[in-house]
Amino acid sequence: METPLLNGNLSSAEDGDYRPARGFKEIRSVFWIETVKLWKIAGPIVFNMMCQFGINTVTTIFVGHIGALELSAVSISLAVIGTLAFGFMLGMGSALETLCGQAFGAGQVKMLGVYMQRSWVILTVSAIVMLPIYIFATPILKVLGEEDSLAEAAGKFTLYTIPQLFSLAIYFPAQKFLQAQSKVYVLAWSSLAALILHVIILWAFIYGLGWGMIGAAIAYDFSSWAMTLALLFYVFRYCKEGWHGFSWSAFKEIWAFVRLSLASAVMLCLEIWYMMSILILTGHLDNAVIAVAALSICLNINGIQAMLFIGINAAISVRVSNELGSGRPRAAKYSVYVTVFQCFIVGLLCMVIVVITKENFAVIYTSSKELQVAVSKLAFLLGVTMVLNSVQPVIGGVAIGSGWQALVAYINIGCYYVFGLPLGFLLGYKADMGVEGIWAGMICGTALQTILLLIVLYRTNWNKEVQQTSERVRRWGGQEDNDENGII
């Protein structure tokens, strides 16, 4: 019988890929090896995401001590305008995960710098496209129903955060460039340093200089650019294998790159907007104050869990793209299966904890008995959401690593906006089930999407994916380019 073990390890001598794992011992060995590989990448990325999330949180906390209007204004700016821009820019940058990861796996490390420059161009243009939303934030928020004083304060804060928008255009490509090479510890340390720096300059600008809410916005810009420049310094100074200076090659095949970037952005934004639409629908219920507050508490808890799975999403994207680029289809498949299984177990554990503590966990957020009861009624739906959201981001990471963004975007449109949202509306309003009906309907959309993605995953021909990856690396890698194309 053929065994995956060869000379004490699980890879074949010819190509470094796994041999078929048969029997409990071999499966356990594959599981352990892939677990170690995954978390070496995922751990620092999760920490990086937590620190970035912390910058927003700390900003809100400091502004909250200025006044209620300022707190609400900054919260709305960061939650509505900031989240929209962050999601779109992150999505546009996610195309780099596909190309850099596959190129690195294929040994075309020199192309990573070219891809990063190509992404800088595209994301800078994307930031310019996003500018009108920042400039006209005040009238946009008024149209959405915000009070005039709140919309004007939020719009003023948003205007001062325009430099932070352009920092994302540089930061995300550099981040993906480093992730593809598993150089993730620099991401963790730079984000931690930025968070510490942010606390210091927030205090200095708000209290030391007395700049108030505007000081918070300037500090937000300063910290974001400090983190971005730190990554650029590391890339230029210590990534000589992947960075060979600026090159005109960055402008070749740029439209194909734009299409993949747009597909990535649409895929991610559809996810973000779907969750935001729950709050919008709930805000029009009869008892909207309690309903929105209860739902917000549940979504906040779900958001904490999401930070973990966003890190795993990036890690599995790196693993899959690297293995496909290296021509190891079985390694890519095994890494996916191990990660999906682990995340499903974590999701089940989160669900059990939420259901067991459903009468108590809302106390962390509120002392209102009425609100605590409302939250406890949503606990089961929160638990189901946590299970689905433990598997779905993993498959999303596989999609990015494999270059399936357009397919996933179409699935998201159908499951979320053709099925989930209308069902949530019908259950919430027509069936008079309120927020429970809205959320239950939208969970059905997420469940359908997860099932379809699992079917796609199950039917994937990993050998064919390797062939497509080789073609993508050859076509977009610009292998005909010579070193003289470098500008610097």
C-alpha positions in Angstrom: 0.0 0.0 0.0 1.3 3.4 -0.9 2.0 5.5 2.2 2.4 9.3 2.6 5.5 8.7 4.8 8.9 8.8 3.1 12.1 8.9 5.1 10.2 10.1 8.2 8.3 12.9 6.5 5.1 13.3 4.6 6.4 14.8 1.3 7.5 13.0 -1.8 11.1 13.2 -2.9 10.1 14.4 -6.4 8.1 17.6 -5.9 7.7 18.1 -2.2 4.0 17.4 -2.3 2.2 15.1 0.2 1.5 11.5 -0.8 -2.0 10.3 -0.1 -2.7 10.2 3.6 -4.3 6.8 4.5 -4.9 5.7 8.0 -5.3 7.6 11.3 -1.6 8.0 11.8 -0.9 9.7 8.5 -4.0 11.9 8.8 -2.9 13.0 12.2 0.6 13.8 10.9 -0.8 15.9 8.1 -3.2 17.6 10.5 -0.4 18.6 12.8 2.0 19.8 10.1 -0.7 21.9 8.4 -1.8 23.3 11.8 1.7 24.5 12.6 2.1 26.0 9.1 -1.2 27.8 9.3 -0.8 29.4 12.7 2.8 30.5 12.1 1.2 32.8 9.5 -2.3 33.4 11.1 -1.1 34.3 14.6 0.8 37.5 13.7 -1.8 38.5 11.2 -4.6 38.2 13.9 -2.5 40.3 16.2 -2.0 42.8 13.4 -5.8 43.0 12.9 -6.4 43.4 16.6 -4.0 46.3 16.8 -5.6 48.0 13.8 -9.0 47.5 15.3 -7.5 48.9 18.5 -6.5 52.2 16.8 -10.2 52.8 15.9 -11.3 51.8 19.4 -8.7 54.0 21.2 -9.7 57.0 18.9 -13.3 56.6 19.9 -12.5 56.3 23.6 -10.4 59.5 23.7 -13.0 61.4 21.7 -15.7 60.1 24.0 -14.2 62.2 26.8 -14.6 65.4 24.8 -18.3 65.2 24.5 -21.3 63.1 23.4 -21.6 64.9 20.0 -18.0 64.3 19.2 -18.2 60.7 20.2 -21.2 60.0 18.0 -19.7 61.9 15.1 -16.4 60.0 15.2 -18.2 56.7 15.7 -20.4 57.3 12.6 -17.5 58.5 10.5 -15.4 55.4 11.3 -18.3 53.0 11.1 -19.9 54.2 7.9 -17.4 56.1 5.8 -14.3 54.5 7.2 -15.6 50.9 7.0 -16.8 51.5 3.5 -13.4 52.8 2.4 -11.5 50.2 4.3 -13.5 47.3 2.8 -13.2 48.6 -0.7 -9.5 49.3 -0.5 -8.8 46.0 1.2 -10.8 44.2 -1.5 -8.9 46.0 -4.3 -5.6 45.0 -2.6 -6.7 41.4 -2.1 -5.9 40.6 -5.8 -2.3 40.9 -4.7 -2.7 37.9 -2.3 -3.5 35.7 -5.3 -0.7 36.9 -7.6 2.1 37.4 -5.0 1.3 34.1 -3.2 1.3 32.1 -6.4 4.4 33.9 -7.8 6.3 33.2 -4.6 5.3 29.6 -4.6 6.4 29.3 -8.2 9.8 30.8 -7.4 9.1 34.0 -9.3 10.0 36.1 -6.2 11.4 39.0 -8.3 7.8 39.6 -9.6 6.4 40.4 -6.2 7.8 43.9 -6.3 6.3 44.5 -9.7 2.9 43.3 -8.6 3.1 45.5 -5.5 3.8 48.6 -7.6 1.0 47.6 -9.9 -1.3 47.5 -6.9 0.0 50.8 -5.6 -1.1 52.4 -8.9 -4.5 50.8 -8.8 -5.2 51.5 -5.2 -4.1 55.1 -5.5 -6.6 55.6 -8.3 -9.2 53.8 -6.1 -8.5 56.3 -3.3 -9.1 59.2 -5.7 -12.4 57.6 -6.8 -13.4 57.4 -3.1 -12.6 61.0 -2.4 -16.1 62.4 -3.2 -17.5 60.2 -0.4 -15.1 61.9 2.0 -15.6 65.4 0.6 -19.4 65.1 0.6 -19.7 63.0 3.8 -22.0 65.6 5.5 -24.7 65.7 2.8 -24.4 61.9 2.4 -25.0 61.4 6.1 -27.9 63.8 6.1 -29.5 61.8 3.3 -29.1 58.7 5.4 -31.2 60.4 8.1 -28.6 61.7 10.5 -29.3 64.9 12.4 -27.7 68.1 10.9 -25.3 68.8 13.8 -24.2 65.2 13.9 -23.7 64.9 10.2 -21.8 68.2 10.0 -19.4 67.1 12.9 -18.9 63.7 11.3 -18.3 65.2 7.9 -15.7 67.6 9.3 -13.9 64.7 11.0 -14.1 62.6 7.8 -12.5 65.5 5.7 -9.5 65.5 8.0 -9.0 61.7 7.6 -8.5 61.9 3.9 -4.7 61.4 4.3 -5.5 58.1 6.1 -7.4 56.9 3.0 -4.3 57.4 0.8 -2.1 55.6 3.4 -4.3 52.5 2.8 -3.3 52.6 -0.9 0.3 52.1 0.0 -0.2 50.0 3.1 -2.4 47.1 1.8 -0.1 46.2 -1.2 3.0 46.2 1.1 1.1 44.1 3.6 0.1 41.5 0.9 3.7 41.6 -0.4 5.0 40.5 3.0 2.2 38.1 3.7 2.9 36.2 0.5 6.4 35.5 1.8 5.2 34.7 5.3 7.1 37.7 6.6 4.2 38.4 9.0 6.0 39.2 12.2 6.9 42.7 10.9 3.2 43.3 10.4 2.5 42.4 14.0 5.3 44.5 15.5 4.7 47.6 13.3 1.0 47.6 14.1 1.7 47.3 17.9 4.2 50.2 17.6 1.6 52.2 15.7 -1.0 51.6 18.4 1.3 52.7 21.2 2.3 55.8 19.2 -1.4 56.5 18.5 -2.2 56.6 22.2 0.6 59.0 22.8 -0.2 61.5 20.0 -3.9 61.3 20.7 -3.2 62.5 24.2 -0.8 65.2 22.9 -3.1 66.5 20.2 -6.4 66.4 22.1 -5.3 67.4 25.6 -1.7 68.8 25.2 -2.5 71.1 22.2 -6.2 71.3 22.8 -7.1 70.4 19.2 -10.1 68.3 20.2 -11.9 66.1 17.6 -9.7 67.5 14.8 -6.6 66.5 16.8 -8.0 63.0 16.9 -8.3 63.0 13.1 -4.8 64.2 12.6 -3.5 61.6 15.1 -5.4 59.0 13.1 -3.7 60.1 9.9 -0.3 60.3 11.6 -0.4 56.8 13.0 -1.7 55.3 9.8 1.2 56.8 7.8 3.7 55.9 10.5 2.7 52.2 10.1 2.7 52.4 6.3 6.2 54.0 6.2 7.5 51.4 8.6 6.5 48.7 6.2 8.0 50.5 3.2 11.3 50.9 5.1 11.3 47.1 5.8 10.4 46.3 2.2 13.0 48.6 0.6 15.8 47.7 3.2 15.3 44.0 3.9 13.4 42.4 1.0 16.0 42.6 -1.7 14.9 39.3 -3.3 11.4 40.5 -4.0 12.1 44.3 -4.4 14.4 45.4 -7.2 13.4 49.0 -7.5 10.6 50.7 -9.4 9.9 49.3 -12.8 7.9 50.2 -15.9 6.7 46.5 -15.9 4.2 47.6 -13.2 2.1 49.2 -16.0 1.9 46.0 -18.1 -1.2 43.7 -17.9 -2.7 46.4 -15.7 -6.2 46.0 -16.9 -6.2 42.3 -16.2 -5.0 43.2 -12.7 -7.7 45.8 -12.4 -10.4 43.2 -13.2 -9.1 40.8 -10.6 -8.9 43.7 -8.1 -12.4 44.7 -8.7 -13.7 41.2 -8.4 -11.9 41.0 -5.0 -13.4 44.3 -3.9 -16.9 43.4 -4.9 -16.6 40.0 -3.2 -15.5 41.6 0.1 -17.8 44.7 0.0 -20.8 42.5 -0.6 -20.0 40.8 2.7 -19.6 44.1 4.6 -22.7 45.7 3.1 -24.8 42.6 3.8 -24.0 42.8 7.6 -24.6 46.6 7.6 -28.0 46.2 5.9 -29.2 44.2 9.0 -28.9 47.3 11.1 -30.5 49.5 8.4 -33.5 47.1 8.1 -33.8 46.8 11.9 -33.7 50.6 12.3 -37.2 50.9 10.7 -38.9 48.5 13.1 -41.5 49.9 15.5 -39.4 49.3 18.6 -36.2 50.3 16.8 -34.2 51.6 19.7 -34.1 48.4 21.7 -33.9 46.2 18.5 -30.9 48.1 17.1 -29.2 48.2 20.5 -29.6 44.5 21.1 -28.5 43.7 17.5 -25.5 46.0 17.9 -24.3 44.2 21.0 -24.6 40.8 19.2 -22.8 42.1 16.1 -20.0 43.6 18.3 -19.4 40.2 19.9 -19.5 38.6 16.4 -17.0 41.3 15.3 -14.5 40.2 17.9 -14.7 36.7 16.6 -14.3 38.0 13.1 -10.9 39.4 13.8 -9.7 35.9 14.4 -11.1 34.5 11.2 -9.9 37.5 9.1 -6.4 36.5 10.2 -7.1 32.9 9.2 -8.6 34.1 5.9 -5.3 35.8 5.1 -3.2 32.8 6.3 -5.1 30.2 4.3 -4.9 32.5 1.2 -1.1 32.5 1.6 -0.9 28.8 2.1 -3.1 27.9 -0.9 -1.5 30.4 -3.3 2.0 29.3 -2.3 1.2 25.6 -2.7 -0.5 26.1 -6.0 2.4 28.2 -7.3 4.8 25.5 -6.2 2.9 22.9 -8.1 1.7 21.0 -5.0 -2.1 20.4 -5.4 -2.4 17.8 -2.6 -0.7 20.2 -0.1 -3.2 22.9 -1.1 -6.1 20.6 -0.7 -5.0 19.2 2.7 -4.3 22.7 4.0 -7.8 23.7 3.1 -9.4 20.7 4.7 -7.5 21.0 7.9 -8.3 24.7 8.3 -12.0 24.3 7.5 -12.2 21.6 10.2 -10.4 23.6 12.8 -12.4 26.7 12.2 -15.7 24.8 12.3 -14.7 23.4 15.7 -13.9 26.9 17.0 -17.2 28.2 15.6 -19.1 25.4 17.4 -17.3 26.2 20.7 -18.2 29.9 20.3 -21.8 29.0 19.7 -21.9 26.8 22.9 -20.4 29.6 25.0 -22.9 32.2 23.7 -25.9 29.9 24.2 -24.8 28.9 27.7 -24.2 32.5 28.8 -27.1 34.1 26.9 -28.7 35.4 30.1 -25.5 37.1 31.2 -23.1 38.3 28.5 -25.1 41.4 27.7 -24.3 42.7 31.2 -20.8 43.6 29.8 -22.5 46.2 27.5 -25.6 47.4 29.3 -27.3 47.5 32.7 -30.8 47.7 31.1 -32.8 44.6 32.0 -35.1 45.1 29.0 -32.1 45.2 26.7 -30.5 42.2 28.3 -33.7 40.2 27.7 -33.7 41.4 24.1 -30.1 40.2 23.6 -30.8 36.8 25.2 -33.5 36.2 22.6 -31.0 36.8 19.8 -28.3 34.5 21.4 -29.2 31.4 19.3 -29.1 33.4 16.1 -25.7 34.9 17.2 -24.4 31.4 17.8 -25.5 30.1 14.4 -23.9 33.2 12.8 -20.7 32.4 14.6 -20.6 28.9 13.2 -21.3 30.0 9.6 -18.8 32.9 9.9 -16.1 30.4 11.1 -16.2 28.5 7.9 -17.2 31.1 5.3 -14.0 33.4 5.7 -11.8 30.3 5.3 -13.4 29.5 2.0 -13.1 33.2 1.1 -9.4 33.0 1.7 -9.2 29.9 -0.5 -11.0 31.8 -3.2 -8.5 34.7 -3.0 -5.5 32.2 -3.0 -6.9 30.4 -6.0 -8.2 33.4 -7.9 -11.9 32.6 -7.7 -13.0 36.1 -6.7 -15.4 36.7 -9.6 -17.2 33.3 -9.0 -17.6 34.1 -5.3 -18.9 37.6 -6.0 -21.7 36.1 -8.2 -22.5 33.6 -5.5 -22.6 36.4 -2.9 -25.0 38.5 -5.0 -27.4 35.6 -5.5 -27.3 34.3 -1.9 -27.2 37.6 -0.1 -29.2 40.1 -2.1 -31.5 37.9 -4.2 -32.3 35.4 -1.4 -31.2 36.5 2.0 -32.2 40.1 2.2 -35.7 39.7 0.7 -36.3 36.7 3.0 -35.2 38.7 6.0 -37.5 41.6 5.0 -40.5 39.2 4.6 -39.9 37.5 7.9 -39.2 40.7 9.8 -42.0 42.9 8.4 -44.6 40.7 6.7 -44.4 37.8 9.1 -44.1 40.3 12.0 -41.1 38.5 13.5 -39.1 41.7 14.0 -35.4 41.7 14.4 -35.3 37.9 14.9 -37.0 37.4 11.5 -34.7 39.8 9.7 -31.6 38.1 11.1 -33.0 34.6 10.6 -33.7 35.4 6.9 -30.2 36.8 6.4 -28.7 33.8 8.1 -30.4 31.6 5.6 -28.6 33.6 2.8 -25.3 33.1 4.5 -26.0 29.4 5.0 -26.9 29.0 1.3 -23.7 30.8 0.3 -21.6 28.6 2.6 -23.2 25.4 1.2 -22.5 26.5 -2.4 -18.9 27.4 -1.6 -18.4 24.0 0.1 -19.8 22.3 -3.0 -17.4 24.4 -5.2 -14.5 23.4 -2.8 -15.5 19.7 -2.9 -15.6 19.6 -6.7 -12.3 21.5 -7.1 -9.8 19.8 -9.3 -6.6 20.9 -7.6 -4.4 19.6 -10.4 -6.2 21.9 -12.8 -5.8 24.8 -10.3 -2.0 24.2 -10.4 -2.1 24.4 -14.3 -4.1 27.6 -14.2 -1.8 29.1 -11.6 1.2 28.3 -13.8 -0.5 30.0 -16.7 -1.4 33.0 -14.6 2.2 33.4 -13.3 3.6 33.0 -16.9 1.1 35.5 -18.4 1.1 38.1 -15.7 4.6 37.5 -14.4 6.1 39.3 -17.4 8.8 36.7 -17.7 10.0 38.3 -20.9 10.9 41.4 -18.9 14.6 42.0 -18.3 16.3 43.7 -15.4 16.9 46.8 -17.5 13.2 47.7 -17.0 14.0 48.9 -13.5 13.8 52.7 -13.1 15.7 52.8 -9.7 
